Amino acid sequence: MKKKTAWTLAAALAAIVAVSSASFLVQANSRAKIPESVVHPLPTPPEATASPSPEPAGLEIDWQALWDINEEIYAWIDIPGTDMSFPVLQRPEDDSFYLRHSITGEYSSAGSIYTEGAYNSITFEDPVTVLYGHNMRDESTFFSTLEQYVSQLDLAREDAVIDIYTPDAKRTYRIFAGVPHDNLHILYYNDFTDKQTYHTFFENVVSLRDLEANINPDLCPMYGDRVIILSTCLMSNRLNRYLVMGVLTGELPLKQS
């Protein structure tokens, strides 16, 4: 009886998570001006609801519908449990374009989430991939709640993750650091294909002592691990950056929709 009750509670929790995820996606899609039908949460499989620890099934993405909006959308970033769930873009030969343009290519001070083609491919196979996004005080931008969220996050939790979707795969990154940083260009000044540079950079990150830092040193990447860094403005000093770092822990092949 106790086991049945536990499963019932687990199923109810899974339903709550699904509703919350759907609500967050509605907010995110509205902010990004994307129809709700293009990206939506997958239903939780029946066998998962019977599990003592049900997990959200993830997102279903209509890539062709996204490419009809803008063919330079190549990935989707989703931070489970938040309203941060948005497309990722890259414009060949114009790395700063999406700093001040929306996903439809129109001028926008809020910009978009983007990577720089001069430093990163669109495969997420680079040692370090940096994703940029604005953080404005009116919470109109894509990373406006990132610092507040990560600074209070328990990084020992296994669900402290960032999911990156591409047409071929879902990649899950465990968050190991949210830290203030200077505004020097990370990929310009650090060659992460060099083992010593890689090691030194991340050892310095996890050794940082700062009241604005949240770090789990147990997850410090080792050379060969793939890392993503989300880069946005630091709230206490807009001239500096706030970086959220995650190390790849899972890669699930997907069928393109």
NURO-384518 format. One record per atom (N, C-alpha, C, O): residue in three letters; x, y, z. Coordinates in steps of 0.001 Angstrom, whole numbers, plus 500000, padded with zeros to 6 digits. Layout:
residues N
ALAXYZ
...
END
This chain:
residues 257
MET500828498795500000
MET500000500000500000
MET500868501263500000
MET500598502227499283
LYS501934501225500839
LYS502819502390500889
LYS503479502624499543
LYS503634503762499099
LYS503878501496498881
LYS504538501615497584
LYS503594502210496552
LYS503998503049495747
LYS502323501772496573
LYS501329502285495649
LYS501099503768495883
LYS500978504548494938
THR501040504151497168
THR500847505560497506
THR502011506405497011
THR501818507507496495
ALA503232505873497175
ALA504428506606496714
ALA504383506812495218
ALA504706507893494724
TRP503980505769494485
TRP503896505881493024
TRP502827506881492607
TRP502996507627491643
THR501700506883493366
THR500637507838493068
THR501130509274493247
THR500860510148492423
LEU501860509493494347
LEU502425510816494584
LEU503435511187493511
LEU503502512340493086
ALA504226510204493069
ALA505219510444492022
ALA504537510831490721
ALA504984511737490016
ALA503439510128490409
ALA502705510445489186
ALA502115511847489247
ALA502109512577488256
ALA501615512215490436
ALA501068513564490606
ALA502158514611490444
ALA501943515664489844
LEU503338514306490992
LEU504461515228490858
LEU504844515389489402
LEU505129516498488949
ALA504854514281488662
ALA505195514341487237
ALA504199515215486489
ALA504581515968485593
ALA502921515118486852
ALA501892515932486195
ALA502113517408486495
ALA501961518256485616
ILE502478517717487753
ILE502741519106488126
ILE503931519645487355
ILE503908520776486870
VAL504982518821487241
VAL506173519232486491
VAL505815519505485041
VAL506288520478484455
ALA504971518640484452
ALA504578518821483049
ALA503802520108482859
ALA504032520836481893
VAL502875520399483778
VAL502094521634483687
VAL502992522845483839
VAL502856523824483105
SER503929522779484811
SER504855523893485023
SER505719524117483792
SER505944525255483379
SER506208523015483205
SER507051523127482013
SER506278523770480874
SER506807524621480160
ALA505027523362480706
ALA504206523934479643
ALA503998525430479872
ALA504063526222478932
SER503747525813481130
SER503543527219481459
SER504788528033481165
SER504703529118480590
PHE505961527509481563
PHE507214528210481292
PHE507427528381479796
PHE507869529436479341
LEU507104527323479023
LEU507317527390477580
LEU506407528407476910
LEU506810529075475958
VAL505189528526477402
VAL504278529535476860
VAL504889530924477042
VAL504871531742476122
GLN505440531189478260
GLN506074532476478517
GLN507290532680477620
GLN507479533752477045
ALA508120531624477506
ALA509345531721476722
ALA509033531929475242
ALA509628532790474594
ASN508109531146474713
ASN507760531269473302
ASN507178532637472991
ASN507432533204471929
SER506394533162473927
SER505817534487473729
SER506913535541473666
SER506871536436472822
ARG507894535436474556
ARG508986536407474579
ARG509822536317473303
ARG510304537331472798
ALA509991535096472782
ALA510803534903471578
ALA509975535036470296
ALA510513534906469196
LYS508665535296470433
LYS507762535431469290
LYS507735534161468428
LYS507815534213467200
ILE507620533028469115
ILE507550531732468451
ILE506191531110468757
ILE505783531100469918
PRO505477530593467762
PRO504184529940468023
PRO504332528797469018
PRO505321528064468990
GLU503349528649469895
GLU503406527619470940
GLU503518526220470358
GLU504085525332470996
SER502991526007469166
SER502994524670468579
SER504380524226468118
SER504590523043467849
VAL505327525158468023
VAL506649524831467478
VAL507507524081468499
VAL508239523159468140
VAL507416524474469759
VAL508185523834470830
VAL507251523569471996
VAL506600524484472499
HIS507186522328472421
HIS506319522004473557
HIS506877520802474305
HIS507628520013473730
PRO506517520648475599
PRO507053519538476383
PRO506478518211475918
PRO505298518116475579
LEU507320517193475905
LEU506861515851475599
LEU506058515307476777
LEU506361515636477924
PRO505044514485476522
PRO504317513870477627
PRO505215512896478384
PRO506058512227477786
THR505034512821479687
THR505812511885480485
THR505336510461480216
THR504143510188480349
PRO506237509537479840
PRO505828508158479565
PRO505181507524480790
PRO505566507838481916
PRO504186506621480591
PRO503501505988481721
PRO504453505308482688
PRO504259505369483902
GLU505510504641482141
GLU506427503936483037
GLU507211504911483906
GLU507644504558485003
ALA507398506155483412
ALA508134507144484197
ALA507302507642485365
ALA507848507946486426
THR505979507732485187
THR505124508210486276
THR505071507218487420
THR504753507591488549
ALA505382505940487142
ALA505400504923488190
ALA506737504891488913
ALA506894504172489900
SER507691505658488433
SER509013505690489055
SER508974506542490316
SER508251507538490361
PRO509741506171491346
PRO509802506998492561
PRO510357508393492292
PRO510069509329493039
SER511156508541491221
SER511751509836490897
SER511503510173489428
SER512424510101488614
PRO510267510540489084
PRO509965510819487680
PRO510745512005487159
PRO510965512973487886
GLU511168511941485901
GLU511901513031485287
GLU511120513563484087
GLU510479512789483376
PRO511167514875483854
PRO510525515420482661
PRO511099514775481412
PRO512294514486481347
ALA510247514553480423
ALA510681513840479222
ALA511441514726478261
ALA512093514218477350
GLY511378516019478434
GLY512098516909477539
GLY511157517667476618
GLY509965517796476897
LEU511704518164475518
LEU510957518996474585
LEU510850518333473227
LEU511729517578472811
GLU509752518631472543
GLU509599518252471149
GLU509664519536470333
GLU508927520487470594
ILE510550519556469344
ILE510824520773468588
ILE510577520530467110
ILE511088519571466530
ASP509802521394466517
ASP509563521354465074
ASP510634522217464416
ASP510472523430464279
TRP511726521580464011
TRP512863522331463486
TRP512523523039462185
TRP512975524161461953
GLN511731522397461336
GLN511403523043460073
GLN510618524327460309
GLN510814525323459612
ALA509727524294461297
ALA508967525503461618
ALA509891526612462125
ALA509677527786461821
LEU510918526241462899
LEU511889527228463352
LEU512677527793462175
LEU512906529000462099
TRP513091526920461256
TRP513867527382460099
TRP513023528239459168
TRP513554529080458443
ASP511709528027459185
ASP510834528897458403
ASP510832530317458978
ASP510625531289458251
ILE511067530426460295
ILE511178531741460931
ILE512548532344460647
ILE512667533516460291
ASN513589531512460814
ASN514962531978460573
ASN515853530745460416
ASN515985529938461337
GLU516450530616459255
GLU517283529448458977
GLU518585529453459767
GLU519322528468459743
GLU518884530560460475
GLU520100530620461278
GLU519891530128462709
GLU520823530151463512
ILE518679529684463031
ILE518441528992464298
ILE519035527584464160
ILE518655526841463255
TYR519948527220465035
TYR520571525903464903
TYR520483525052466171
TYR520825523869466155
ALA520024525658467264
ALA519917524910468519
ALA518847525543469388
ALA518332526620469087
TRP518526524854470468
TRP517552525358471447
TRP518126525103472827
TRP518538523986473140
ILE518155526148473661
ILE518624526009475037
ILE517434526001475975
ILE516528526824475853
ASP517443525056476919
ASP516350524937477883
ASP516954524683479258
ASP517745523757479435
ILE516577525514480234
ILE517008525307481611
ILE515784524836482395
ILE514946525653482775
PRO515671523526482642
PRO514466522978483282
PRO514156523666484607
PRO515048523955485404
GLY512862523920484819
GLY512419524560486051
GLY512431526068485984
GLY512132526736486975
THR512777526625484815
THR512784528081484643
THR512033528430483361
THR511588527543482632
ASP511896529745483089
ASP511291530181481829
ASP512357530483480780
ASP512069531108479760
MET513589530039481032
MET514673530239480068
MET514712529053479108
MET515295528009479402
SER514083529241477968
SER513955528192476957
SER513816528879475612
SER512731529328475243
PHE514931528960474872
PHE514973529832473705
PHE515846529275472584
PHE516684528403472817
PRO515648529781471368
PRO516496529375470251
PRO517901529963470373
PRO518118530993471011
VAL518840529269469737
VAL520227529733469666
VAL520556529961468193
VAL520248529127467342
LEU521186531102467902
LEU521463531466466518
LEU522946531731466301
LEU523704531976467240
GLN523329531675465037
GLN524673532082464644
GLN524607532597463211
GLN524075531927462326
ARG525151533789462989
ARG525174534358461638
ARG526601534275461103
ARG527510534873461679
PRO526807533547460016
PRO528143533446459436
PRO528689534828459068
PRO527997535651458467
GLU529941535056459444
GLU530694536265459059
GLU530153537550459692
GLU530548538642459285
ASP529262537442460677
ASP528796538632461403
ASP528455538225462827
ASP527286538060463177
ASP529493538064463645
ASP529309537526464990
ASP528492538420465910
ASP527897537922466866
SER528444539712465657
SER527733540617466556
SER526293540893466125
SER525593541665466780
PHE525848540278465043
PHE524526540608464499
PHE523424540403465537
PHE522593541290465732
TYR523404539250466203
TYR522299538950467120
TYR522474539581468495
TYR521666539360469397
LEU523533540364468646
LEU523643541178469855
LEU522530542216469903
LEU522066542602470975
ARG522104542665468706
ARG521091543715468625
ARG519998543375467608
ARG519391544274467026
HIS519751542100467396
HIS518676541705466484
HIS517903540522467073
HIS518467539656467742
SER516600540514466804
SER515730539449467282
SER515905538204466415
SER516670538216465451
ILE515202537142466757
ILE515344535908465987
ILE514768536044464583
ILE515067535226463713
THR513945537066464349
THR513409537287463016
THR514309538192462177
THR514016538461461012
GLY515418538664462782
GLY516360539509462061
GLY516070540983462168
GLY516775541799461574
GLU515028541347462929
GLU514687542757463112
GLU515543543371464219
GLU515955542677465149
TYR515808544674464114
TYR516586545327465168
TYR515857545201466506
TYR514644545394466589
SER516621544873467547
SER516053544748468883
SER517161544935469902
SER518194544271469832
SER516948545838470848
SER517959546048471887
SER518091544823472784
SER519116544638473440
ALA517048543982472814
ALA517091542769473632
ALA517949541684472992
ALA518400540764473674
GLY518175541787471681
GLY519001540816470994
GLY518437539409471047
GLY517235539212471228
SER519321538431470888
SER518961537007470914
SER520075536245471618
SER521092536832471988
ILE519892534959471802
ILE520969534107472293
ILE521746533612471084
ILE521168533099470126
TYR523059533771471139
TYR523833533458469944
TYR525238532978470306
TYR525707533160471429
THR525893532362469329
THR527301532008469431
THR528048532686468290
THR527439533184467343
GLU529359532699468390
GLU530182533373467400
GLU530870532359466490
GLU531616531495466952
GLY530609532479465200
GLY531157531537464243
GLY532668531579464116
GLY533275530602463679
ALA533287532690464487
ALA534742532795464425
ALA535416531906465471
ALA536601531592465361
TYR534634531497466505
TYR535224530747467604
TYR534528529414467864
TYR535136528504468427
ASN533275529285467467
ASN532528528069467754
ASN531828527536466522
ASN531292528299465718
SER531835526222466378
SER531029525563465355
SER529586525508465853
SER529282526012466934
ILE528710524907465078
ILE527310524755465514
ILE527032523303465910
ILE525880522870465919
THR528088522556466237
THR527938521136466568
THR528011520845468063
THR527671519744468496
PHE528452521820468852
PHE528698521655470287
PHE529756520580470553
PHE529747519918471591
GLU530656520426469597
GLU531770519499469777
GLU533064520220470140
GLU534086519569470360
ASP533041521546470206
ASP534222522288470636
ASP534475522036472121
ASP533540521714472855
PRO535711522177472572
PRO535980522004474007
PRO535118522910474875
PRO534605522494475913
VAL534964524175474426
VAL534133525141475148
VAL533295525912474132
VAL533824526451473160
THR531987525958474365
THR531075526752473539
THR530495527859474404
THR529963527595475482
VAL530596529095473938
VAL530091530239474698
VAL528820530760474041
VAL528806531067472849
LEU527751530857474829
LEU526478531396474370
LEU526259532744475039
LEU526359532867476259
TYR525963533744474234
TYR525790535109474735
TYR524306535486474763
TYR523531535088473894
GLY523936536258475778
GLY522575536773475868
GLY522526537962476806
GLY523292538039477767
HIS521620538892476526
HIS521510540100477347
HIS520836539814478684
HIS520098538842478846
ASN521121540701479633
ASN520485540700480946
ASN520109542137481257
ASN520938542919481722
MET518847542482480995
MET518380543840481253
MET517506543854482499
MET516852542865482830
ARG517508544969483165
ARG516831545053484460
ARG515320544910484371
ARG514670544609485371
ASP514751545121483186
ASP513300545016483067
ASP512844543585482774
ASP511662543349482523
GLU513782542626482807
GLU513485541204482607
GLU512862540924481242
GLU512097539974481082
SER513197541759480265
SER512662541544478925
SER513580540696478069
SER513230540333476946
THR514752540378478592
THR515753539679477793
THR515905538229478229
THR515407537823479279
PHE516591537473477418
PHE516602536024477572
PHE517339535533478818
PHE516943534529479411
PHE518400536221479220
PHE519150535806480408
PHE518911536749481586
PHE519761536854482470
SER517778537430481610
SER517519538434482647
SER517372537816484036
SER517590538510485030
THR517013536551484139
THR516859535911485449
THR517940534863485705
THR517880534135486696
LEU518928534788484811
LEU519939533733484922
LEU520761533839486195
LEU520909532855486921
GLU521295535019486473
GLU522137535179487662
GLU521360534914488936
GLU521849534226489832
GLN520161535450489025
GLN519345535245490220
GLN519069533765490437
GLN519121533276491566
TYR518774533051489351
TYR518465531627489457
TYR519683530808489881
TYR519611530037490838
VAL520783530971489181
VAL521956530125489437
VAL522623530468490761
VAL523166529582491421
SER522596531731491161
SER523240532122492420
SER522589531431493626
SER523226531260494665
GLN521317531034493482
GLN520599530396494586
GLN520422528889494377
GLN519788528216495190
LEU520975528370493300
LEU520773526974492945
LEU521709526063493733
LEU522887526375493911
ASP521176524936494201
ASP521996523919494862
ASP522692523103493782
ASP522070522253493145
LEU523979523358493573
LEU524699522722492482
LEU525060521266492775
LEU525652520591491933
ALA524706520786493959
ALA524886519364494256
ALA523722518536493702
ALA523809517311493624
ARG522646519204493323
ARG521483518498492793
ARG521751518015491372
ARG522317518741490555
GLU521338516783491088
GLU521568516226489758
GLU520709516889488692
GLU521005516796487500
ASP519640517562489125
ASP518779518234488145
ASP519167519700487947
ASP518413520462487342
ALA520333520097488450
ALA520852521441488177
ALA521549521387486817
ALA522773521287486729
VAL520736521456485763
VAL521258521178484425
VAL520801522223483413
VAL519879523005483647
ILE521489522195482283
ILE521100522948481095
ILE520994521941479961
ILE521908521144479750
ASP519890521972479233
ASP519707521088478084
ASP519889521880476798
ASP519334522967476640
ILE520664521328475893
ILE520838521914474569
ILE520310520922473543
ILE520766519781473472
TYR519341521373472748
TYR518759520542471693
TYR519290520998470342
TYR519353522194470057
THR519666520041469523
THR519919520262468107
THR519092519220467365
THR518569518302467997
PRO518956519329466055
PRO518116518345465360
PRO518543516895465574
PRO517718515985465487
ASP519824516677465854
ASP520318515302465967
ASP520429514795467388
ASP520550513586467589
ALA520393515693468414
ALA520665515218469774
ALA520163516188470837
ALA519984517382470598
LYS519944515619472027
LYS519721516405473235
LYS520956516223474111
LYS521314515100474465
ARG521608517338474461
ARG522808517301475279
ARG522501517912476639
ARG521939519004476725
THR522869517209477693
THR522607517672479053
THR523922518031479727
THR524876517253479728
TYR523947519238480303
TYR525143519750480967
TYR524833520000482440
TYR523867520690482767
ARG525650519440483326
ARG525523519733484751
ARG526157521090485030
ARG527299521341484646
ILE525417521954485695
ILE525941523268486059
ILE526929523095487212
ILE526593522511488242
PHE528145523605487034
PHE529141523502488104
PHE529604524864488602
PHE530308524944489609
ALA529218525941487913
ALA529651527254488388
ALA528773528365487835
ALA528344528332486682
GLY528521529342488684
GLY527959530628488292
GLY528853531676488929
GLY528855531820490152
VAL529616532414488122
VAL530673533263488679
VAL530746534621487982
VAL530426534732486799
PRO531167535657488720
PRO531482536933488074
PRO532801536802487322
PRO533659536003487696
HIS532958537590486262
HIS534161537472485439
HIS534414538813484758
HIS533487539595484551
ASP535673539074484411
ASP535953540290483666
ASP535356540188482266
ASP534822539144481890
ASN535447541266481500
ASN534791541278480191
ASN535738540927479047
ASN535426541190477886
LEU536879540342479358
LEU537782539884478307
LEU537145538718477548
LEU536448537888478132
HIS537390538672476264
HIS536796537645475412
HIS537410536281475744
HIS538598536057475512
ILE536600535379476282
ILE537111534103476791
ILE537779533275475700
ILE538879532760475897
LEU537131533147474566
LEU537654532263473527
LEU538813532892472755
LEU539613532179472148
TYR538907534200472775
TYR540035534859472119
TYR541309534681472945
TYR542384534447472395
TYR541182534793474261
TYR542353534765475130
TYR542683533373475674
TYR543695533206476355
ASN541855532380475386
ASN542110531040475901
ASN541936530004474789
ASN540858529870474211
ASP543006529283474504
ASP542954528206473528
ASP542652526905474279
ASP543552526266474824
PHE541376526526474296
PHE540971525371475101
PHE541343524032474462
PHE541098522978475049
THR541927524067473276
THR542476522823472718
THR543824522496473368
THR544328521380473236
ASP544399523467474064
ASP545647523255474802
ASP545330522746476203
ASP544583523380476948
LYS545894521615476550
LYS545555520958477811
LYS545849521833479027
LYS545035521908479946
GLN546995522486479037
GLN547362523296480195
GLN546452524508480326
GLN546041524862481431
THR546134525146479200
THR545227526297479229
THR543858525884479763
THR543277526566480607
TYR543357524767479262
TYR542052524238479706
TYR542078524009481212
TYR541203524477481941
HIS543096523280481663
HIS543193522938483084
HIS543281524190483953
HIS542574524310484953
THR544149525118483568
THR544361526323484371
THR543093527165484470
THR542751527657485545
PHE542400527330483345
PHE541192528161483337
PHE540152527625484316
PHE539635528377485141
PHE539846526347484233
PHE538765525809485072
PHE539196525604486519
PHE538363525673487423
GLU540487525351486755
GLU540964525304488132
GLU540818526674488787
GLU540464526773489962
ASN541092527727488023
ASN540911529078488559
ASN539444529364488845
ASN539122530035489826
VAL538549528859487994
VAL537118529066488208
VAL536669528421489513
VAL536047529080490346
VAL536975527149489697
VAL536465526432490880
VAL537192526825492160
VAL536745526494493258
SER538315527532492021
SER539055528008493195
SER538654529427493594
SER539123529950494605
LEU537789530041492797
LEU537401531429493029
LEU536688531585494368
LEU535819530787494722
ARG537070532623495102
ARG536401532969496352
ARG535759534335496168
ARG536441535360496176
ASP534458534341496004
ASP533736535586495742
ASP532308535409496244
ASP531703534356496047
LEU531777536430496887
LEU530426536345497434
LEU529377536149496345
LEU528292535635496615
GLU529691536552495122
GLU528735536416494025
GLU528893535110493262
GLU528206534881492266
ALA529798534253493728
ALA530064532993493033
ALA529332531827493687
ALA529201531762494910
ASN528859530913492854
ASN528264529656493310
ASN528962528545492531
ASN528841528470491308
ILE529697527674493243
ILE530581526723492576
ILE530466525345493199
ILE530352525211494417
ASN530496524322492356
ASN530613522941492820
ASN531940522392492298
ASN532002521914491165
PRO533001522451493105
PRO534328522031492624
PRO534396520550492277
PRO535280520134491528
ASP533479519750492808
ASP533486518313492508
ASP533188518025491047
ASP533466516929490560
LEU532620519009490339
LEU532268518826488934
LEU533245519535487996
LEU532958519702486810
CYS534389519948488520
CYS535361520651487687
CYS535715519812486459
CYS536089518649486605
PRO535607520372485260
PRO535872519600484043
PRO537332519147483964
PRO538244519809484457
MET537508518010483333
MET538838517506483007
MET539057517694481513
MET538105517720480733
TYR540320517826481125
TYR540634518011479708
TYR539994516893478888
TYR540167515714479197
GLY539269517258477861
GLY538507516297477064
GLY537014516417477286
GLY536221516023476431
ASP536618516970478455
ASP535198517232478704
ASP534751518424477850
ASP535524519349477598
ARG533498518381477414
ARG532946519505476676
ARG532117520385477624
ARG531345519892478446
VAL532302521676477484
VAL531714522637478412
VAL530945523700477628
VAL531360524101476540
ILE529825524150478189
ILE529167525352477676
ILE529274526445478732
ILE529251526179479933
ILE529392527676478255
ILE529414528838479131
ILE528348529812478651
ILE528362530233477495
LEU527426530169479538
LEU526436531201479246
LEU526991532514479773
LEU527341532622480948
SER527071533501478908
SER527702534773479261
SER526691535907479168
SER526047536096478136
THR526559536658480258
THR525647537796480283
THR526216538868481197
THR527279538667481784
CYS525537540003481333
CYS526032541084482179
CYS525920540722483656
CYS524965540069484076
LEU526898541151484430
LEU526864540997485880
LEU525979542095486468
LEU526168543272486162
MET525017541718487307
MET524057542699487811
MET524717543788488640
MET524296544943488575
SER525741543454489418
SER526368544438490304
SER527378545327489588
SER527790546356490123
ASN527775544938488387
ASN528733545720487608
ASN528503545424486143
ASN528989544415485631
ARG527772546285485460
ARG527343546008484093
ARG528500545961483096
ARG528324545530481956
LEU529695546410483530
LEU530853546342482647
LEU531511544965482673
LEU532327544647481809
ASN531154544153483664
ASN531699542806483768
ASN530663541766483372
ASN529526542098483036
ARG531069540511483415
ARG530218539434482943
ARG529828538499484091
ARG530538538385485090
TYR528691537840483923
TYR528310536737484800
TYR528289535488483932
TYR527604535442482910
LEU529043534479484345
LEU529196533267483557
LEU528570532075484272
LEU528806531855485460
VAL527779531317483542
VAL527235530058484047
VAL527854528938483219
VAL527780528941481990
MET528462527983483912
MET529216526942483227
MET528622525570483503
MET528243525254484630
GLY528548524758482449
GLY528041523400482577
GLY528926522430481826
GLY529453522758480763
VAL529092521234482373
VAL529908520206481740
VAL528991519113481189
VAL528042518696481853
LEU529280518659479986
LEU528442517669479320
LEU528443516349480090
LEU529498515781480372
THR527235515869480426
THR527115514605481145
THR526228513592480424
THR526193512421480801
GLY525517514033479395
GLY524645513113478672
GLY524364513599477275
GLY524237514800477037
GLU524265512654476339
GLU523995512981474944
GLU523037511941474380
GLU523391510771474236
LEU521821512375474063
LEU520777511469473598
LEU520472511741472142
LEU520028512839471808
PRO520701510751471241
PRO520377510960469827
PRO518882511189469648
PRO518067510590470350
LEU518524512063468700
LEU517136512383468432
LEU516840512198466955
LEU517725512293466105
LYS515577511932466674
LYS515113511923465292
LYS514665513333464947
LYS513952513976465718
GLN515090513808463785
GLN514715515161463370
GLN513248515235463031
GLN512728514406462284
SER512551516274463607
SER511132516458463335
SER510946517434462199
SER509813517725461815
END
